[in-house]
Amino acid sequence: MWCRSSGKTVFCPSTSRRSGSRTARSRASRRWRHPQRGIIPAAAFQEGFQDVEIAAGIGDAIVAAVLRDLRDWLDAGLEPGIVSVNLSAGIFRDSGLPERLLGKLAAAGVPTRCFGIEVTESVLLARSAGEAERTLRALRAAGLHVSLDDFGTGYASLTHLKRFPVDTIKLDRSFVGQVEEEGDDAAIVRAMIALATDLGLGIVAEGVETAGQEAFLRRHGCAQAQGYRYARPVAAARVPALLKQSTLLPKLAAMRDDSAAA
């Protein structure tokens, strides 16, 4: 059973290397504080997200916490940029998702420009292509930022880019980890960056840990990155300090393993 009071929301900062950029983004992530086992990441209980009712309960808790934090930062005169949450298949199957999510933002007084969603290719396949497309279009039309997470790990990535309306693609860490070796992964990452650029999409590299990986990505035109190279997940109380730093613009986005939304 999920208990809101036992959960902890953390944010995964990322950085933008684009000259002059003042856009901050980040991922919100939920972890469960178990009385015996301590902090448990959402990956350990993610199967429950496939049940619509359970997913909605978990998603409500995460979104409520994120919206409270966003409102606090805005009231403090900070510009949080885009804070994203990952949608699980159970949440995405809800046909009333756009109305429910937008209603929560309105009730919290948080502008849609500050909120985003991330979906994986497997989540998109949880509904018919037509239903998935309508849901994404409704959310984007309202001003929410839509990212395709773990890009390149699904079997129909190019088809999804052609059909589904997204703003940003996120390069999966499984490709980023080996780019310094200048082998197949490096070639794939270069091609993905070029593809995103030609399509006018934003691109974020996940799992960046070394200076060499960062240099490779910058050299080939990937301006945004996320990973331990920049920061580990942080509690909401530490986010204001990060937002004030000119050298690290946090990208607050809810990690897939700590899925959320709705």
Rosetta silent file (secondary structure, phi, psi, omega in degrees, C-alpha in Angstrom):
SEQUENCE: MWCRSSGKTVFCPSTSRRSGSRTARSRASRRWRHPQRGIIPAAAFQEGFQDVEIAAGIGDAIVAAVLRDLRDWLDAGLEPGIVSVNLSAGIFRDSGLPERLLGKLAAAGVPTRCFGIEVTESVLLARSAGEAERTLRALRAAGLHVSLDDFGTGYASLTHLKRFPVDTIKLDRSFVGQVEEEGDDAAIVRAMIALATDLGLGIVAEGVETAGQEAFLRRHGCAQAQGYRYARPVAAARVPALLKQSTLLPKLAAMRDDSAAA
SCORE:     score description
SCORE:     0.000 S_00000001
   1 L     0.000  133.283  179.540    0.000    0.000    0.000 S_00000001
   2 L   -87.280  129.457  177.997    1.330    3.431   -0.946 S_00000001
   3 L  -117.937  121.576 -176.912    1.286    6.022    1.821 S_00000001
   4 H   -56.561  -40.776 -176.490    1.913    9.617    0.809 S_00000001
   5 H   -66.986  -17.073  179.477    3.551   10.465    4.109 S_00000001
   6 H   -91.468   -4.583 -176.789    6.078    7.676    3.510 S_00000001
   7 E   -94.539  155.594  178.007    7.126    9.043    0.134 S_00000001
   8 E  -134.211  126.389  177.895    9.920   11.458   -0.694 S_00000001
   9 E   -95.922  128.507  176.621   10.122   13.489   -3.882 S_00000001
  10 E  -122.439  161.173 -177.592   13.594   14.279   -5.200 S_00000001
  11 E  -120.242  138.722 -178.695   14.688   16.261   -8.244 S_00000001
  12 L  -105.375  102.780 -177.206   17.301   15.289  -10.795 S_00000001
  13 L   -72.298  153.156  170.034   19.082   18.419  -12.053 S_00000001
  14 E  -140.410  172.649 -172.733   20.587   18.748  -15.494 S_00000001
  15 E  -125.248  150.952  174.868   22.528   21.467  -17.237 S_00000001
  16 E  -111.956  128.011  179.658   22.254   23.473  -20.420 S_00000001
  17 L  -101.856    5.873 -178.966   25.451   24.381  -22.236 S_00000001
  18 L   -70.736  127.696 -176.779   23.732   26.492  -24.888 S_00000001
  19 L   -57.069  127.097  176.868   25.257   29.951  -24.908 S_00000001
  20 L    80.484   -2.668 -177.622   22.978   32.502  -23.321 S_00000001
  21 L   -69.383  134.852  175.761   20.344   29.951  -22.362 S_00000001
  22 L  -118.063   16.832 -177.831   18.385   30.760  -19.234 S_00000001
  23 L   -86.315  123.839  176.540   16.065   27.761  -19.441 S_00000001
  24 L  -104.221  142.749  175.746   16.063   25.488  -16.412 S_00000001
  25 L  -140.488  159.270  177.922   14.644   21.983  -16.496 S_00000001
  26 E  -165.553  168.075 -179.757   14.474   19.088  -14.087 S_00000001
  27 E  -117.501  135.036  176.696   12.880   15.741  -13.246 S_00000001
  28 E   -98.725  137.651 -173.970   10.850   14.972  -10.142 S_00000001
  29 E  -134.469  140.648 -177.394   11.253   11.503   -8.681 S_00000001
  30 E  -107.070  135.524  175.574    9.392    9.605   -5.977 S_00000001
  31 E  -130.420  147.429 -174.811   11.009    7.257   -3.462 S_00000001
  32 E  -102.209  126.065  177.283    9.346    5.222   -0.744 S_00000001
  33 E   -91.001  101.416 -179.056   10.631    5.360    2.819 S_00000001
  34 E   -85.762  138.154 -176.390   10.046    1.828    4.149 S_00000001
  35 L   -61.771  -28.183  179.071   10.135    1.446    7.963 S_00000001
  36 L  -105.266  -37.671 -171.966   12.521   -1.534    7.764 S_00000001
  37 L   -96.635   -3.448  178.719   14.222   -1.298    4.366 S_00000001
  38 E    77.196 -150.779 -176.781   14.803    2.452    4.226 S_00000001
  39 E   -74.235  125.448  179.584   14.591    4.454    0.991 S_00000001
  40 E  -119.237  122.878  178.381   13.307    2.367   -1.934 S_00000001
  41 E   -69.746  159.064 -176.033   13.376    3.815   -5.493 S_00000001
  42 H   -62.022  -24.642 -179.918   10.248    3.559   -7.602 S_00000001
  43 H   -58.145  -29.056 -177.157   11.904    0.970   -9.859 S_00000001
  44 H   -74.142  -18.582  179.186   11.501   -1.545   -7.034 S_00000001
  45 H  -131.824   27.862 -173.476    7.709   -1.225   -7.039 S_00000001
  46 H   -69.258  -23.036  179.839    7.093   -0.017  -10.572 S_00000001
  47 H   -58.103  -31.711  179.438    4.864   -2.949  -11.525 S_00000001
  48 H   -63.046  -20.719 -179.140    2.144   -1.361   -9.459 S_00000001
  49 H   -69.170  -16.830 -178.081    2.154    1.561  -11.909 S_00000001
  50 H   -78.209  -18.712  174.658    0.529   -0.641  -14.551 S_00000001
  51 L   -82.347  123.383 -173.875   -2.689   -0.813  -12.535 S_00000001
  52 H   -57.529  -43.541 -176.579   -4.692    2.313  -13.402 S_00000001
  53 H   -67.068  -45.317  179.069   -6.062    2.802   -9.882 S_00000001
  54 H   -65.853  -43.988 -179.717   -2.711    2.320   -8.148 S_00000001
  55 H   -59.612  -40.395 -179.939   -0.914    4.421  -10.758 S_00000001
  56 H   -63.882  -39.799  179.523   -3.410    7.241  -10.291 S_00000001
  57 H   -65.186  -45.057  178.105   -2.858    7.215   -6.520 S_00000001
  58 H   -65.698  -44.155 -179.900    0.919    7.290   -6.849 S_00000001
  59 H   -61.737  -41.491  178.335    0.728    9.869   -9.615 S_00000001
  60 H   -59.289  -42.098 -178.972   -1.558   12.116   -7.577 S_00000001
  61 H   -64.677  -42.038 -178.248    0.914   12.060   -4.675 S_00000001
  62 H   -68.989  -48.426 -178.370    3.860   12.922   -6.888 S_00000001
  63 H   -62.474  -41.336  179.343    2.135   15.655   -8.851 S_00000001
  64 H   -59.653  -43.667 -179.781    0.713   17.231   -5.691 S_00000001
  65 H   -65.664  -43.670 -179.450    4.183   17.366   -4.124 S_00000001
  66 H   -64.440  -42.257 -179.630    5.794   18.769   -7.268 S_00000001
  67 H   -66.254  -35.742  175.477    3.119   21.436   -7.700 S_00000001
  68 H   -61.795  -45.459 -179.969    3.522   22.530   -4.081 S_00000001
  69 H   -63.964  -43.351  179.300    7.258   22.919   -4.607 S_00000001
  70 H   -59.626  -43.923 -179.967    6.774   24.773   -7.874 S_00000001
  71 H   -63.710  -39.091  178.228    4.341   27.189   -6.274 S_00000001
  72 H   -62.287  -44.298 -178.644    6.776   27.804   -3.404 S_00000001
  73 H   -66.557  -41.413  178.513    9.624   28.574   -5.816 S_00000001
  74 H   -63.774  -41.428  178.952    7.473   30.884   -7.918 S_00000001
  75 H   -64.136  -27.012  179.327    6.278   32.709   -4.790 S_00000001
  76 L   -84.127    3.123  178.741    9.930   33.172   -3.817 S_00000001
  77 L    82.995   14.884  179.824   10.568   34.939   -7.114 S_00000001
  78 L   -93.784  152.113  175.665   12.493   32.044   -8.671 S_00000001
  79 L  -107.848  100.021 -174.396   12.075   30.840  -12.243 S_00000001
  80 L   -76.712   -8.983 -176.714   12.069   27.028  -12.049 S_00000001
  81 L    70.348 -136.071 -176.997   11.819   26.470  -15.775 S_00000001
  82 L  -108.147  122.573  173.121   10.272   23.127  -16.666 S_00000001
  83 E  -106.459  121.841 -175.561    9.758   20.432  -14.049 S_00000001
  84 E  -110.236  153.050  173.156    8.817   17.136  -15.667 S_00000001
  85 E  -126.773  147.904  179.034    7.314   13.913  -14.425 S_00000001
  86 E   -85.036  133.971  176.414    7.413   10.510  -16.099 S_00000001
  87 L   -94.120  127.961  174.402    4.074    8.997  -17.042 S_00000001
  88 L   -81.590  166.785  178.771    3.666    5.280  -16.433 S_00000001
  89 H   -61.628  -38.764 -179.870    1.568    3.105  -18.747 S_00000001
  90 H   -60.800  -39.085  178.841   -1.135    2.857  -16.099 S_00000001
  91 H   -73.493  -42.456 -175.843   -1.469    6.633  -15.950 S_00000001
  92 H   -66.526  -24.512  178.783   -1.235    7.149  -19.702 S_00000001
  93 L   -71.438  -12.701 -179.651   -4.114    4.719  -20.284 S_00000001
  94 L   -72.549  113.158 -177.447   -6.446    7.140  -18.480 S_00000001
  95 L   -65.103  -21.019 -179.985   -8.513    8.789  -21.224 S_00000001
  96 L   -95.120   15.416 -176.431   -9.194   11.743  -18.927 S_00000001
  97 H   -54.375  -50.391 -177.775   -5.503   12.435  -18.283 S_00000001
  98 H   -57.341  -45.849 -178.782   -5.314   15.880  -19.954 S_00000001
  99 H   -64.581  -42.714 -178.586   -8.325   17.231  -18.071 S_00000001
 100 H   -65.306  -46.656 -176.509   -7.193   15.802  -14.728 S_00000001
 101 H   -67.470  -44.177  179.819   -3.618   17.013  -15.032 S_00000001
 102 H   -66.572  -33.102  176.438   -4.519   20.477  -16.289 S_00000001
 103 H   -64.247  -37.800  179.166   -7.099   20.804  -13.524 S_00000001
 104 H   -67.317  -40.664  178.241   -4.421   20.113  -10.922 S_00000001
 105 H   -63.613  -42.730 -179.497   -2.117   22.754  -12.378 S_00000001
 106 H   -63.997  -42.488 -179.209   -4.912   25.323  -12.412 S_00000001
 107 H   -64.574  -33.731 -179.200   -5.900   24.541   -8.817 S_00000001
 108 H   -83.566  -10.488 -178.240   -2.279   24.912   -7.679 S_00000001
 109 L    72.500   29.869 -179.757   -1.813   28.162   -9.564 S_00000001
 110 L  -105.139  122.958  179.816    1.135   26.769  -11.538 S_00000001
 111 L   -66.413  145.959 -177.190    1.458   27.914  -15.180 S_00000001
 112 H   -62.509  -23.912  179.710    1.688   25.131  -17.753 S_00000001
 113 H   -63.670  -17.197 -178.080    5.014   26.542  -19.002 S_00000001
 114 H   -94.659   -0.466 -172.010    6.584   25.237  -15.778 S_00000001
 115 E  -127.577  142.445  178.346    5.400   21.643  -16.134 S_00000001
 116 E  -141.727  166.105  176.127    6.295   18.829  -18.493 S_00000001
 117 E  -125.859  152.469  174.121    5.752   15.128  -19.024 S_00000001
 118 E  -125.049  135.313  177.645    8.069   12.355  -20.155 S_00000001
 119 E  -131.216  144.013  173.925    6.886    9.165  -21.826 S_00000001
 120 E   -92.415  167.057  178.634    8.806    6.133  -23.023 S_00000001
 121 H   -62.897  -35.914  179.239    8.016    4.313  -26.239 S_00000001
 122 H   -65.274  -33.307  177.324    6.566    1.395  -24.280 S_00000001
 123 H   -67.730  -40.683  178.230    4.159    3.791  -22.553 S_00000001
 124 H   -59.513  -34.453 -178.620    2.988    5.125  -25.917 S_00000001
 125 L   -76.444   -5.448  179.258    2.184    1.562  -26.952 S_00000001
 126 L   -71.127  -15.437  178.179   -0.106    1.165  -23.926 S_00000001
 127 L  -129.730  168.927  175.757   -2.849    2.858  -25.967 S_00000001
 128 L   -64.439  155.404 -177.889   -3.825    2.912  -29.620 S_00000001
 129 H   -58.418  -40.117 -179.584   -1.723    5.236  -31.743 S_00000001
 130 H   -64.551  -42.933  179.486   -4.687    7.533  -32.306 S_00000001
 131 H   -66.295  -42.780  179.732   -5.506    7.821  -28.598 S_00000001
 132 H   -62.313  -42.654  179.946   -1.866    8.410  -27.663 S_00000001
 133 H   -63.327  -43.144  179.939   -1.532   11.107  -30.307 S_00000001
 134 H   -63.454  -40.604  179.540   -4.694   12.896  -29.137 S_00000001
 135 H   -63.012  -47.280 -179.328   -3.528   12.852  -25.515 S_00000001
 136 H   -64.584  -40.061  179.574   -0.107   14.291  -26.358 S_00000001
 137 H   -64.718  -38.929  179.505   -1.589   16.942  -28.628 S_00000001
 138 H   -64.316  -41.219 -179.655   -4.027   18.042  -25.922 S_00000001
 139 H   -68.876  -42.580  178.966   -1.223   18.392  -23.375 S_00000001
 140 H   -66.750  -38.110 -179.853    1.063   20.263  -25.772 S_00000001
 141 H   -62.709  -28.688  179.657   -1.755   22.558  -26.888 S_00000001
 142 L   -82.006   -7.544  176.992   -2.220   23.552  -23.248 S_00000001
 143 L   107.639    3.545  178.977    1.441   24.536  -23.005 S_00000001
 144 L   -80.164  147.032  177.885    3.028   21.459  -21.400 S_00000001
 145 E   -87.152  131.468 -177.749    6.458   20.300  -22.568 S_00000001
 146 E  -115.810  125.530  178.900    6.503   16.706  -23.902 S_00000001
 147 E  -118.660  142.907  173.443    9.673   14.577  -23.945 S_00000001
 148 E   -96.832  111.740 -172.539   10.248   11.115  -25.399 S_00000001
 149 E   -87.850  155.725  177.561   12.333    9.308  -22.778 S_00000001
 150 E    54.112   39.728 -175.936   14.919    6.542  -23.294 S_00000001
 151 E   -60.887  137.542  178.612   14.989    7.292  -27.001 S_00000001
 152 L    99.490   -9.162 -178.202   16.575    4.599  -29.132 S_00000001
 153 L   -95.318  -11.419  179.755   15.684    1.645  -26.919 S_00000001
 154 L   -93.688  171.385 -175.204   12.327    0.873  -28.572 S_00000001
 155 L   -90.495   -7.878 -176.195   11.726   -0.916  -31.838 S_00000001
 156 L  -133.921   39.898 -174.532    9.827    1.893  -33.604 S_00000001
 157 H   -56.563  -46.051 -177.019   11.572    5.088  -32.533 S_00000001
 158 H   -66.832  -36.948  175.778   11.538    6.764  -35.947 S_00000001
 159 H   -60.964  -41.837 -179.626    7.868    5.933  -36.437 S_00000001
 160 H   -65.833  -40.163  178.784    7.096    7.542  -33.089 S_00000001
 161 H   -63.624  -34.414 -179.063    9.024   10.696  -33.961 S_00000001
 162 H   -72.890  -37.350 -172.796    7.058   10.995  -37.187 S_00000001
 163 H   -95.228  -43.620 -170.321    3.631   10.495  -35.634 S_00000001
 164 L   -91.219  135.003 -178.515    3.682   11.674  -32.044 S_00000001
 165 L   -77.720  108.148  178.060    4.012   15.380  -31.159 S_00000001
 166 L  -129.151  158.508  178.743    7.021   15.807  -28.857 S_00000001
 167 L   -99.223  -32.472 -171.961    9.305   18.717  -28.033 S_00000001
 168 E  -142.269  145.475  170.081   12.415   16.877  -26.855 S_00000001
 169 E  -114.060  145.447 -178.172   14.028   13.460  -27.127 S_00000001
 170 E  -114.189  117.465 -179.736   16.194   12.051  -24.344 S_00000001
 171 E   -69.011  126.404 -178.518   19.148    9.895  -25.326 S_00000001
 172 L   -66.228  144.161 -177.908   19.215    6.752  -23.218 S_00000001
 173 H   -61.132  -23.116 -179.099   22.197    6.332  -20.909 S_00000001
 174 H   -64.971  -24.742  175.240   22.993    2.948  -22.488 S_00000001
 175 H   -87.786  -39.262 -174.467   24.306    4.809  -25.568 S_00000001
 176 H   -65.834  -34.024 -173.329   25.948    7.714  -23.753 S_00000001
 177 L   -60.978  -24.326 -175.182   28.120    5.539  -21.511 S_00000001
 178 L  -113.480   13.086 -173.542   30.386    4.318  -24.344 S_00000001
 179 H   -65.604  -26.206 -178.491   30.695    7.388  -26.575 S_00000001
 180 H   -67.666  -19.160 -178.741   34.322    8.017  -25.613 S_00000001
 181 H   -80.789   -7.155  177.887   35.341    4.756  -27.297 S_00000001
 182 L    54.751   38.346  176.249   34.282    6.154  -30.702 S_00000001
 183 L  -103.676 -144.777 -177.632   32.608    2.877  -31.633 S_00000001
 184 H   -61.660  -41.739 -178.464   29.042    2.008  -32.596 S_00000001
 185 H   -61.948  -40.154  178.895   27.491    3.892  -29.669 S_00000001
 186 H   -62.586  -41.616  179.439   29.321    7.077  -30.624 S_00000001
 187 H   -64.743  -40.409  179.506   28.081    6.774  -34.207 S_00000001
 188 H   -64.735  -44.038 -179.163   24.512    6.201  -33.009 S_00000001
 189 H   -64.598  -42.443  177.150   24.610    9.200  -30.674 S_00000001
 190 H   -58.550  -42.290 -179.248   25.993   11.456  -33.420 S_00000001
 191 H   -66.663  -39.557  179.456   23.181   10.315  -35.718 S_00000001
 192 H   -65.677  -40.820  178.570   20.521   10.887  -33.053 S_00000001
 193 H   -63.189  -44.034  179.493   21.779   14.401  -32.344 S_00000001
 194 H   -63.607  -40.562  179.389   21.762   15.209  -36.070 S_00000001
 195 H   -61.969  -48.043  179.965   18.254   13.759  -36.436 S_00000001
 196 H   -61.119  -41.932 -179.889   16.872   15.824  -33.555 S_00000001
 197 H   -62.316  -45.376 -178.967   18.531   18.962  -34.917 S_00000001
 198 H   -65.765  -30.377 -179.675   17.118   18.446  -38.413 S_00000001
 199 H   -87.671   -2.622  179.958   13.623   17.853  -36.989 S_00000001
 200 L    74.137   26.671 -179.129   13.803   20.952  -34.820 S_00000001
 201 L  -102.280  151.691  171.325   13.591   18.961  -31.579 S_00000001
 202 E   -75.356  157.967  178.640   15.436   19.496  -28.330 S_00000001
 203 E  -141.258  135.567 -179.741   17.789   16.736  -27.199 S_00000001
 204 E  -126.851  130.121  176.677   19.009   15.766  -23.725 S_00000001
 205 E   -92.592  126.875 -179.930   21.717   13.196  -23.004 S_00000001
 206 L   -96.242  152.286  172.609   21.031   11.054  -19.928 S_00000001
 207 L    73.662   27.825  179.052   23.573    9.430  -17.649 S_00000001
 208 L   -75.957  124.444 -175.484   26.528   11.747  -18.332 S_00000001
 209 L  -125.132  -20.435 -174.317   29.243   10.977  -15.777 S_00000001
 210 L  -123.400  160.387  177.304   32.624   11.959  -17.227 S_00000001
 211 H   -64.729  -33.756  179.359   34.309   15.001  -18.733 S_00000001
 212 H   -65.316  -42.160  177.173   35.017   12.962  -21.860 S_00000001
 213 H   -63.004  -43.447  179.311   31.349   12.157  -22.382 S_00000001
 214 H   -61.304  -44.718 -178.701   30.452   15.802  -21.864 S_00000001
 215 H   -62.566  -41.609  178.606   33.103   16.953  -24.350 S_00000001
 216 H   -60.092  -47.700 -177.312   31.872   14.480  -26.981 S_00000001
 217 H   -63.741  -42.998  179.632   28.277   15.637  -26.620 S_00000001
 218 H   -65.534  -39.761 -178.385   29.178   19.317  -26.778 S_00000001
 219 H   -62.634  -30.773 -176.528   31.415   18.741  -29.791 S_00000001
 220 L  -104.307   12.354  169.058   28.548   17.150  -31.698 S_00000001
 221 L    95.245   13.207  175.699   25.867   19.667  -30.778 S_00000001
 222 L   -92.329  109.858 -171.433   24.050   18.224  -27.763 S_00000001
 223 L   -90.954  -13.269 -177.444   23.544   21.246  -25.519 S_00000001
 224 E  -123.237  139.474 -177.350   21.649   19.642  -22.629 S_00000001
 225 E  -146.583  158.135 -177.678   22.766   16.837  -20.359 S_00000001
 226 E  -142.837  138.895  178.238   21.773   15.087  -17.168 S_00000001
 227 L   153.395  179.861 -176.346   23.746   12.842  -14.853 S_00000001
 228 L   -65.701  -15.653  175.322   26.189   12.576  -11.971 S_00000001
 229 L   -59.386  -28.887 -175.369   28.657   14.730  -13.905 S_00000001
 230 L  -108.923  -44.985 -179.029   26.485   17.687  -12.873 S_00000001
 231 L  -172.827  151.265  171.504   24.498   16.681   -9.804 S_00000001
 232 L   -89.185  164.778  177.306   22.875   13.801   -8.007 S_00000001
 233 L   -54.122  138.105 -177.027   19.138   13.850   -7.245 S_00000001
 234 E  -125.394  154.934  176.392   18.420   16.514   -4.642 S_00000001
 235 E   -72.945  159.211 -177.235   15.610   17.237   -2.211 S_00000001
 236 H   -57.234  -33.263 -177.171   13.242   20.111   -2.937 S_00000001
 237 H   -63.357  -23.379 -178.303   14.831   22.227   -0.199 S_00000001
 238 H   -91.806  -11.470 -176.128   18.107   22.355   -2.172 S_00000001
 239 H   -63.546  -42.796  179.905   16.579   23.341   -5.498 S_00000001
 240 H   -53.597  -39.804  179.167   16.377   27.125   -4.834 S_00000001
 241 H   -64.129  -38.935  178.670   20.157   27.265   -4.370 S_00000001
 242 H   -67.079  -38.820 -179.424   20.665   25.433   -7.674 S_00000001
 243 H   -63.676  -25.809 -178.756   18.261   27.758   -9.458 S_00000001
 244 L   -85.830   -9.232 -179.104   20.377   30.708   -8.331 S_00000001
 245 L   -83.189  133.393  178.115   23.589   29.236   -9.741 S_00000001
 246 L   -82.250  -18.328 -176.522   24.618   30.508  -13.157 S_00000001
 247 L   -90.552  -15.018  179.106   26.883   27.515  -13.772 S_00000001
 248 L  -137.055  106.482  176.859   24.247   24.841  -13.253 S_00000001
 249 L   -94.831  106.606 -173.998   20.772   25.332  -14.631 S_00000001
 250 L   -65.559  140.897  174.362   18.755   22.475  -13.124 S_00000001
 251 L  -109.601   89.230 -173.365   16.525   20.492  -15.354 S_00000001
 252 E   -75.076  100.516 -179.582   13.896   19.280  -12.912 S_00000001
 253 E  -134.871  136.085 -174.921   12.384   16.203  -14.561 S_00000001
 254 L   -71.827  121.805 -174.840   10.757   13.192  -12.942 S_00000001
 255 L   -67.117  144.737 -178.150   12.936   10.160  -13.481 S_00000001
 256 H   -57.533  -40.907 -178.182   11.362    7.197  -15.222 S_00000001
 257 H   -67.743  -16.365  178.191   12.319    4.880  -12.389 S_00000001
 258 H  -116.424   41.226 -173.790   10.485    7.220  -10.054 S_00000001
 259 L   -37.131  158.316  176.906    7.519    7.602  -12.436 S_00000001
 260 L  -168.420 -178.471  167.614    4.680    9.972  -11.809 S_00000001
 261 L   120.694  163.407  177.854    1.950   12.190  -13.057 S_00000001
 262 L    94.429    0.000    0.000   -1.726   12.782  -13.301 S_00000001
